[in-house]
Amino acid sequence: MLQALSPLDGRYENKTGMLRAFFSEEALMRARVQVEIEWFLALSNHPDIRECKRVKRADEKKIRGILERFNSASAQEIKDIEKKTNHDVKAVEYFLKKKFERIPSARKQSEFLHFCLTSEDVNNLAYGILIHGALKDAVCPQLKSLIAKLNSLARRWKNVRMLSLTHGQPATPTTVGKEMTVFVERLERQMQWLKEFKMQGKFGGAVGNYSAHKVAYPKVKWETFGRKFIKSLGMSPIINSTQINPHDDIAELSHIIMQIDTILIGFSRDVWTYISRGVFKQKVIKGEVGSSTMPHKVNPIDFENAEGNLGLANALFGHFADKLPISRLQRDLTDSTVQRSIGSAFGYQLIAISSLMKGIGKLELNKKAIAAELDSHPEVRAEAIQVVLRKNGVEGAYEKLKKLTRGEQITHQQIDDFIDGLEISEGEKRLLK
């Protein structure tokens, strides 16, 4: 793939390949075929739509077989039809009509393919199917694996004390495990939102009013029938709409994913800083080179790669959230072209997650460096000391510790000497030391 225009299908193809089943053009065609077939069968099973007669069980199996056997050759066939129609959804309809010619009880009823539908009825449900599939089989499993790995590190290092930094300055000590747990909890909260998320479905015809449907079959309760059909595909029905799904669902999903990515950017930067401080060392991989000129370098490239790709993902998801819910009146085609890049956004995210998994796997805790750094900043004992002095009623406790430690290069012995001079019990002095 050295001629690939995008790194998603080139350099990083091995990390993004799983998304092809959901966001390639072939996958979109297949999902459209699924919607058209299911709608035709739903019509044929409706007792009040008599002209669309119930399909024989054997022929129904053949119709569903069109979807089961759908492959790259099928997609190319649709693409060839599209060259004539210059319309992607109409090409799917013609493709299916051609397939129906070989199925006796379906051949005479092929005009009920794409019956009363507008392209968006097919497209929005097709995208819903694909996004649900991608979340279930690709995105969520990768995120769960990452969270599980972080949780494992949090448990392993829960008692490893280290210096914390606030504003980049030495602060009250923390533990490595607790800092990992912060990210675990934040990610788990967002994963709960992701787990509950469901795409919406619009299915009301040209302007969302079931107008043509009611002209053809005025006795059919089309709104009820449409809602039932949308639910059968796993989506939440939109009751009132224009010609298109307003895409609030994709906007909502984008915000959830953006928050996950933002949390992971913060994690990437923190680990990068820990490596820079010496909290972590990185395993040396035989044969790898860290710099073209400096032989000693072992760079935190996995966390840098993750940060960059998460930024690219969020740039796209941010555009989806801002743009897709806005359409001129009944519709314009700006949403159609933008939706085609949804797979790219998820692709950048998966590259980042893969890099984080790789980078985390190379981390080694540098306990000596952690202990030395903590020991070299005795001034961080000041918070605990002044709080105990306040408890014991020592006037001006904060100010005494401020005078002793703020901006000063101080030793543990100086602090112990200060403690010895306090008018508090010997037990409290031992506690503070």
Secondary structure, DSSP 8 states (H G I E B T S, - for coil): -TT-SSTTTTTTHHHHGGGHHHHSHHHHHHHHHHHHHHHHHHHHT-TT-TTS----HHHHHHHHHHHHT--HHHHHHHHHHHHHHS-HHHHHHHHHHHHHTTSHHHHTTGGGTTTT--HHHHHHHHHHHHHHHHIIIIIHHHHHHHHHHHHHHHHHTTT-EEEEEETTEEEEEEEHHHHHHHHHHHHHHHHHHHHH---EE--S-TTSS-HHHHHH-TTS-HHHHHHHHHHHTT-EE-SS-SSS---HHHHHHHHHHHHHHHHHHHHHHHHHHHHHHTSEEE---TT--S-SS-TT----HHHHHHHHHHHHHHHHHHHHHHHTT--STT--THHHHHHTTHHHHHHHHHHHHHHHHHHHHTEEE-HHHHHHHHHT-GGGGHHHHHHHHHHTT-TTHHHHHHHHHTT----HHHHHHHHHTSSS-HHHHHHH-
